[in-house]
Every structure is written in structure tokens, then in C-alpha cells.
Amino acid sequence: MRVRLEPSGLGFDAEAGTTLLKSAEAAGIEMPSSCRNGTCRTCICQLVAGSIRHIIEWPGLSAEEKAEGWILPCVAEAQSDLTIDAPQAFSMF
């Protein structure tokens, strides 16, 4: 599945069974992160289009945030092609 990051226009392929954060890093894209277990919210960003699945039952998001499209890439896997609003993402290359 293909992931596009806005507003940078950077993109990467998300492998099944791999979190968005790990897939981005494998493609040379740095996204803010800290705990990597869905609690600190450092990586929080907004899903613009597509579908994800959080790999933990209740990540550190409120029901309202989830309804508004906020996701935690450190514990999220792509279920389709995605567009994510991640203004702090940048290419390491």
C-alpha cells in the first residue's frame, strides 16, 4: 500500500504487518516519535484519506480524536493506500 505525507508530498510503501512509522523509516523518512507503543502521542498525525488499523486495542487517543481522524503511526498499520497530514515528516536522504 502506498502512503503519501502532506504537505511534503513524500511517500513510501507500507508493508502488511509493519507499522507506518517503521515503514516510513525503512524508506528514509523521519517522523516524530518517542515511545513507539502508542502512549506518548509524539507521532500523532491526521489521516486524510484511507484506512488504518491500530495494532493495540486502545491507543493513546480519545474517542473524539479517533472520530476526527487522528492516528498514532507508531502503532498503526495501513489497510489501504493512505494520505496523512504529517507536517513534521522529512526525508533523511
C-alpha positions in Angstrom: 0.0 0.0 0.0 1.2 3.5 -0.8 1.3 6.2 1.8 1.5 9.9 0.9 2.5 12.5 3.5 1.2 16.1 3.3 2.2 18.8 3.0 5.7 17.5 2.0 4.5 15.2 -0.8 6.8 12.5 0.5 5.7 8.9 0.0 6.5 5.3 1.0 5.2 1.8 0.7 3.6 0.3 3.8 4.1 -3.4 4.2 1.4 -5.5 5.7 2.2 -6.3 9.3 4.5 -3.3 9.7 3.6 0.0 11.4 3.5 3.2 9.4 6.4 4.6 11.5 8.7 1.6 10.7 7.7 1.6 7.0 8.5 5.3 6.8 11.9 4.8 8.5 12.7 2.0 6.1 12.0 4.4 3.2 14.3 7.0 4.8 11.5 9.3 6.1 11.8 10.6 9.6 8.6 11.2 11.5 8.5 12.4 15.2 8.4 9.5 17.6 9.4 8.6 21.1 7.7 5.7 23.0 6.7 3.6 19.9 3.9 1.9 21.9 1.0 4.4 21.5 1.1 6.2 24.7 3.3 9.4 24.4 1.5 10.9 21.4 4.7 12.3 19.9 3.9 10.8 16.5 0.2 11.9 16.4 -1.0 13.0 12.9 -4.2 13.1 11.0 -5.5 10.6 8.5 -6.8 12.5 5.4 -7.7 9.5 3.3 -7.6 5.7 3.5 -8.0 3.2 6.3 -5.7 2.1 9.1 -5.8 -0.4 12.0 -4.2 0.3 15.3 -2.3 -2.8 16.5 -3.2 -2.2 20.1 -6.8 -2.2 21.4 -6.9 1.4 22.6 -4.0 3.7 21.6 -3.5 7.0 23.4 -6.3 8.7 21.6 -9.7 9.8 22.8 -12.9 8.6 21.1 -13.3 12.2 19.7 -9.8 12.2 18.3 -10.3 8.9 16.6 -13.5 10.1 15.1 -11.7 13.2 13.8 -9.1 11.0 12.1 -6.2 11.4 14.4 -3.8 8.4 14.4 -0.6 7.2 16.0 1.7 5.9 13.3 3.9 4.0 15.8 1.0 1.5 16.4 -0.9 1.8 13.1 -0.9 -0.4 10.0 -2.2 0.6 6.6 -5.4 -1.2 5.4 -5.4 0.8 2.1 -3.5 3.5 0.3 -3.3 6.5 2.7 -2.8 10.2 2.8 -1.6 11.5 6.1 -1.2 15.1 7.3 2.3 14.9 8.9 3.8 18.4 8.7 7.0 17.4 10.6 8.0 14.5 8.4 11.1 14.9 6.4 13.4 12.8 4.2 16.7 11.6 5.7 18.3 11.4 2.3 
